[in-house]
């Protein structure tokens, strides 16, 4: 039981740090503008990127 709890905690910390750094280095807006808008989600690319990140 302790090993599973430790693994869950470690994965949660990794996912949280990945999300937080992506929010502050303009990565979410770049993903929305430079990728999602180019493949056809044009007016909603940044919005969709923020929904994915949150």
DSSP file (Angstrom, degrees, kcal/mol; ACC not computed):
  #  RESIDUE AA STRUCTURE BP1 BP2  ACC     N-H-->O    O-->H-N    N-H-->O    O-->H-N    TCO  KAPPA ALPHA  PHI   PSI    X-CA   Y-CA   Z-CA
    1    1 A X     >        0   0    0      0, 0.0     4,-2.0     0, 0.0     5,-0.1   0.000 360.0 360.0 360.0 -39.4    0.0    0.0    0.0
    2    2 A X  H  >  +     0   0    0      1,-0.2     4,-2.2     2,-0.2     5,-0.2   0.850 360.0  53.7 -68.6 -34.5    2.8    2.5    0.8
    3    3 A X  H  > S+     0   0    0      2,-0.2     4,-2.1     1,-0.2    -1,-0.2   0.893 109.4  47.9 -66.8 -39.3    4.5    1.8   -2.5
    4    4 A X  H  > S+     0   0    0      2,-0.2     4,-2.5     1,-0.2    -2,-0.2   0.904 111.6  50.3 -67.2 -41.5    1.4    2.6   -4.4
    5    5 A X  H  X S+     0   0    0     -4,-2.0     4,-2.2     2,-0.2    -2,-0.2   0.900 111.1  48.8 -63.6 -41.2    0.8    5.8   -2.4
    6    6 A X  H  X S+     0   0    0     -4,-2.2     4,-2.3     2,-0.2    -1,-0.2   0.897 111.6  49.5 -65.5 -41.1    4.4    6.9   -3.1
    7    7 A X  H  X S+     0   0    0     -4,-2.1     4,-2.3     2,-0.2    -2,-0.2   0.913 111.2  49.0 -64.8 -43.4    4.0    6.2   -6.8
    8    8 A X  H  X S+     0   0    0     -4,-2.5     4,-2.2     1,-0.2    -2,-0.2   0.906 112.0  49.2 -62.6 -41.7    0.7    8.2   -7.0
    9    9 A X  H  X S+     0   0    0     -4,-2.2     4,-2.2     2,-0.2    -2,-0.2   0.910 111.0  49.6 -64.4 -42.8    2.2   11.1   -5.2
   10   10 A X  H  X S+     0   0    0     -4,-2.3     4,-2.2     1,-0.2    -2,-0.2   0.907 111.8  47.5 -64.6 -42.5    5.3   11.2   -7.4
   11   11 A X  H  X S+     0   0    0     -4,-2.3     4,-2.5     2,-0.2     5,-0.2   0.893 111.0  52.3 -66.2 -39.2    3.2   11.1  -10.6
   12   12 A X  H  X S+     0   0    0     -4,-2.2     4,-2.3     2,-0.2    -2,-0.2   0.906 110.0  48.3 -63.0 -41.7    0.9   13.8   -9.2
   13   13 A X  H  X S+     0   0    0     -4,-2.2     4,-2.5     2,-0.2     5,-0.2   0.910 111.7  49.8 -65.6 -42.0    4.0   16.1   -8.5
   14   14 A X  H  X S+     0   0    0     -4,-2.2     4,-1.9     1,-0.2    -2,-0.2   0.935 113.6  45.0 -62.6 -46.8    5.4   15.4  -12.0
   15   15 A X  H  X S+     0   0    0     -4,-2.5     4,-2.0     1,-0.2    -1,-0.2   0.882 113.3  51.0 -65.8 -38.3    2.1   16.3  -13.7
   16   16 A X  H  X S+     0   0    0     -4,-2.3     4,-2.6    -5,-0.2    -2,-0.2   0.923 110.8  47.0 -65.9 -45.0    1.6   19.4  -11.5
   17   17 A X  H  X S+     0   0    0     -4,-2.5     4,-2.2     1,-0.2     5,-0.3   0.875 110.6  53.6 -66.5 -35.4    5.0   20.8  -12.2
   18   18 A X  H  X S+     0   0    0     -4,-1.9     4,-1.5    -5,-0.2    -1,-0.2   0.917 112.2  44.8 -63.3 -42.4    4.6   20.2  -15.9
   19   19 A X  H  X S+     0   0    0     -4,-2.0     4,-1.4     2,-0.2    -2,-0.2   0.920 112.7  49.8 -67.1 -44.7    1.4   22.1  -15.9
   20   20 A X  H  X S+     0   0    0     -4,-2.6     4,-1.5     1,-0.2     3,-0.3   0.924 112.0  46.5 -65.3 -45.2    2.6   25.0  -13.8
   21   21 A X  H  X S+     0   0    0     -4,-2.2     4,-1.3     1,-0.2     6,-0.3   0.860 109.8  55.4 -66.6 -33.7    5.7   25.6  -15.9
   22   22 A X  H  <>S+     0   0    0     -4,-1.5     6,-1.2    -5,-0.3     5,-1.0   0.810 106.6  51.6 -66.9 -29.4    3.7   25.4  -19.1
   23   23 A X  H ><5S+     0   0    0     -4,-1.4     3,-0.5    -3,-0.3    -1,-0.2   0.856 113.7  41.9 -74.1 -35.3    1.4   28.1  -17.9
   24   24 A X  H 3<5S+     0   0    0     -4,-1.5    -2,-0.2     1,-0.2    -1,-0.2   0.617 107.4  57.1 -93.6 -12.8    4.1   30.6  -17.0
   25   25 A X  T 3<5S-     0   0    0     -4,-1.3    -1,-0.2    -5,-0.1    -2,-0.1   0.169 112.0-108.7-103.6  19.6    6.5   30.2  -19.9
   26   26 A X  T <>5S+     0   0    0     -3,-0.5     4,-1.8     1,-0.1     5,-0.1   0.666  80.6 130.9  67.2  18.6    3.8   31.1  -22.5
   27   27 A X  H  >< +     0   0    0     -5,-1.0     4,-2.3    -6,-0.3    -4,-0.2   0.837  66.5  54.0 -70.9 -33.0    3.7   27.5  -23.7
   28   28 A X  H  > S+     0   0    0     -6,-1.2     4,-2.3     2,-0.2    -1,-0.2   0.931 110.7  45.1 -68.2 -45.5   -0.1   27.2  -23.6
   29   29 A X  H  > S+     0   0    0      2,-0.2     4,-3.0     1,-0.2     5,-0.3   0.889 113.2  50.9 -66.1 -38.5   -0.6   30.3  -25.8
   30   30 A X  H  X>S+     0   0    0     -4,-1.8     4,-2.9     2,-0.2     5,-0.6   0.920 110.3  49.4 -64.0 -42.8    2.0   29.1  -28.2
   31   31 A X  I  X>S+     0   0    0     -4,-2.3     5,-2.3     3,-0.2     4,-1.2   0.909 115.3  44.6 -61.7 -41.8    0.4   25.7  -28.5
   32   32 A X  I  <>S+     0   0    0     -4,-2.3     5,-1.8     3,-0.2    -2,-0.2   0.932 123.4  33.7 -68.4 -46.0   -3.0   27.3  -29.1
   33   33 A X  I  <5S+     0   0    0     -4,-3.0    -2,-0.2     3,-0.2    -3,-0.2   0.928 125.7  36.7 -77.4 -46.3   -1.8   29.9  -31.6
   34   34 A X  I  <5S+     0   0    0     -4,-2.9    -3,-0.2    -5,-0.3    -2,-0.1   0.723 132.8  17.1 -86.1 -21.4    1.0   28.1  -33.4
   35   35 A X  I  X<S+     0   0    0     -4,-1.2     4,-1.4    -5,-0.6     3,-0.2   0.779 124.8  41.3-114.3 -59.6   -0.5   24.6  -33.5
   36   36 A X  I  4XS+     0   0    0     -5,-2.3     5,-2.3     1,-0.2     4,-0.3   0.892 116.2  49.6 -64.8 -39.4   -4.2   24.3  -32.8
   37   37 A X  T >4<S+     0   0    0     -5,-1.8     3,-0.7    -6,-0.2     5,-0.4   0.840 109.8  53.3 -66.1 -30.9   -5.1   27.4  -34.9
   38   38 A X  T 345S+     0   0    0     -3,-0.2    -1,-0.2     1,-0.2    -2,-0.2   0.759 106.0  51.8 -76.3 -24.5   -3.0   26.1  -37.8
   39   39 A X  T 3<5S-     0   0    0     -4,-1.4    -1,-0.2    -3,-0.3    -2,-0.2   0.374 132.5 -77.6 -97.7   6.9   -4.8   22.7  -37.9
   40   40 A X  T < 5S+     0   0    0     -3,-0.7    -3,-0.2    -4,-0.3     3,-0.2   0.470 104.7 103.0 122.3   0.1   -8.3   24.1  -38.0
   41   41 A X    >>< +     0   0    0     -5,-2.3     3,-1.3     1,-0.2     4,-0.8  -0.132  47.7 156.1 -98.6  37.8   -9.4   25.2  -34.6
   42   42 A X  G >4  +     0   0    0     -5,-0.4     3,-0.6     1,-0.3     4,-0.2   0.742  64.8  30.7 -47.3 -55.7   -8.7   28.8  -35.6
   43   43 A X  G 34 S+     0   0    0      1,-0.2    -1,-0.3    -3,-0.2     4,-0.2   0.733 128.9  39.7 -79.9 -13.2  -10.9   31.0  -33.4
   44   44 A X  G <> S+     0   0    0     -3,-1.3     4,-2.6     1,-0.1     5,-0.2   0.218  77.7 110.0-117.7  14.8  -10.8   28.7  -30.4
   45   45 A X  H <X S+     0   0    0     -4,-0.8     4,-2.1    -3,-0.6   -12,-0.1   0.910  83.7  42.0 -61.4 -46.6   -7.2   27.4  -30.4
   46   46 A X  H  > S+     0   0    0     -4,-0.2     4,-2.3     2,-0.2    -1,-0.2   0.901 114.6  52.3 -68.8 -39.7   -6.0   29.2  -27.3
   47   47 A X  H  > S+     0   0    0      1,-0.2     4,-2.1     2,-0.2    -2,-0.2   0.923 111.3  46.5 -60.8 -45.2   -9.2   28.5  -25.4
   48   48 A X  H  X S+     0   0    0     -4,-2.6     4,-2.4     1,-0.2    -1,-0.2   0.887 110.0  54.0 -65.1 -39.2   -8.9   24.8  -26.2
   49   49 A X  H  X S+     0   0    0     -4,-2.1     4,-2.3    -5,-0.2    -1,-0.2   0.901 109.3  47.9 -63.1 -40.0   -5.3   24.8  -25.1
   50   50 A X  H  X S+     0   0    0     -4,-2.3     4,-2.5     2,-0.2    -1,-0.2   0.875 110.1  52.4 -68.6 -36.3   -6.2   26.3  -21.8
   51   51 A X  H  < S+     0   0    0     -4,-2.1    -2,-0.2     2,-0.2    -1,-0.2   0.909 110.7  47.9 -64.3 -40.1   -9.0   23.7  -21.3
   52   52 A X  H  < S+     0   0    0     -4,-2.4    -2,-0.2     1,-0.2    -1,-0.2   0.927 113.2  47.9 -63.8 -44.1   -6.5   20.9  -22.0
   53   53 A X  H  <        0   0    0     -4,-2.3    -2,-0.2     1,-0.3    -1,-0.2   0.894 360.0 360.0 -66.9 -40.6   -3.9   22.4  -19.6
   54   54 A X     <        0   0    0     -4,-2.5    -1,-0.3    -5,-0.1    -2,-0.2   0.499 360.0 360.0 -75.1 360.0   -6.4   22.9  -16.7
